Amino acid sequence: MKNVTSWLLQELLAENNRHRATIRQLAPGDVVFRVGDVGDYIVVLLSGSIEIRKGSRVISVVEPGSMFGEMGLIDHQPRVADAYAVTHCRIAEIREGQFMSLLEATPHFSLAVMRLLTDRLRRQIDT
């Protein structure tokens, strides 16, 4: 799954919603997270461009509507890559409590996360 569906973005941005995410503005070069950081949130890119890097190698470029950083939240392990803003960006951070609430309330969200992880695993196997 390449993009998070519009219903999820509506959930994350709704003013009076318990799932409301923390919205951050980033400038080019700003760090979203680094290798070794605690993986305590997932990120949805609302606008702009983010690079996921392992050392100097770019692993992927994140497009608006895409989710990243889910591994650390799911397995409670430190981040394994760096994420940097390439352009001016808006991101939504989903903390563990919000994530669990979304999983419980919205089965489609659970399936979307599983599809995202499966897609990424398949791409790693193919390379």
N, C-alpha and C positions, 0 to 999 in steps of 0.2 A: 504494500500500500504506500503510495507516494505522498499523498496529502491527507491531512486530518480533515474530516468532513465539516461542512459548515455548521451543523448542529453543535459539534463540540466547541467550535470557536464561539458560538452564541452562548453556550453554557459558561465558558471561561470568562467572557466579557460582560455578562449580565450584571447590572448594578446590584440587584437584590437577590443574588443567587449564592447559596452556601458553597458552591464550587468555584466562586470567583478566584481567578488567578491574580498573582502579582504581576503588574505590567512594568517593564523597564525599557528605557530608551538607551541605545548604545551608539557610540560614535565609531567610525572606522578605527580598527586596531584594539578596541576594548575587548577585554577577556570575559567570556561567558563563564567558562570554567577551565581548570588546568588538570593535567595528569596528577593523580594523587589527592585531589580535592574530594571531600565527602560527596557522594552521589545522592543527595537528599531532595532532588527535584528533577522533574522533566521539563523540557523547554519546548514551546511551540513558537515558531518564527511567524510573526504577524506581518512584518514587512522588512525588506532589505535582503542581505545575503550574509550567511555565516559559513566559515570554513571549519571543518573538523580536521585536525592535524595530529599526526604522530611524529614527533620531532619536526623535521623540515618538510616531511611528505604530507601533501594534502590527500586525505582519505576520501572526503566528500565535500560537496558544496550544498548547503541546505537552502531550499527554496521556500518562499512564503507559504504558510499552511502546513509545513512539515514539522514533525515532532522529532526530537533527539534528546539524548542523555538519559534514556529510559533504563539502560542496563544497571547503572549504579543504584537507582531507586528500587528496582526489582530485587537485586541480589545483595543489597547493602554493602557493596564493595566500593573502593575508591574509583574515581574516574580513570579511564585508560587512554584518553586522548585529550587534546586541547581543543577548545572552541573559541574562535575569534570572529568579531564582526568585521566584514570586508567593507561594508557600506554603512550608512546610518540605518539602524534597525530598531524595530519594536519587537520585544519578546514577551511571552507570557510564561511565568514560572508556575508549575503545578507541584505543590509539596505533597508528601506522602499521604497525609490525611485527606487532602482534596482528591488525590489519585484513587485512594481506596473508596471514597464516597462515590466517585464517578464510576468505578468498576461495579459497585453494588447497585447503583441506580440505573445504569445504562449498559445492558449486555452488549450492545453494538460497540461500545468503547472497548470492552475487553477483547472482542474479536478484532477490532482495528489494531490494537497493540500487538496481538498475536500475529496478525498478518504482517505488520511492520517488522517484527523480529524475524519471522520466517523469511521475508524478502531479503533482509540484510544478511542472514545466514546463507541463503542460496547464492547471493552475489559473492560472498567470501569463498564459498566452495568453487564457484566458477572461475575465480581468478588464480 
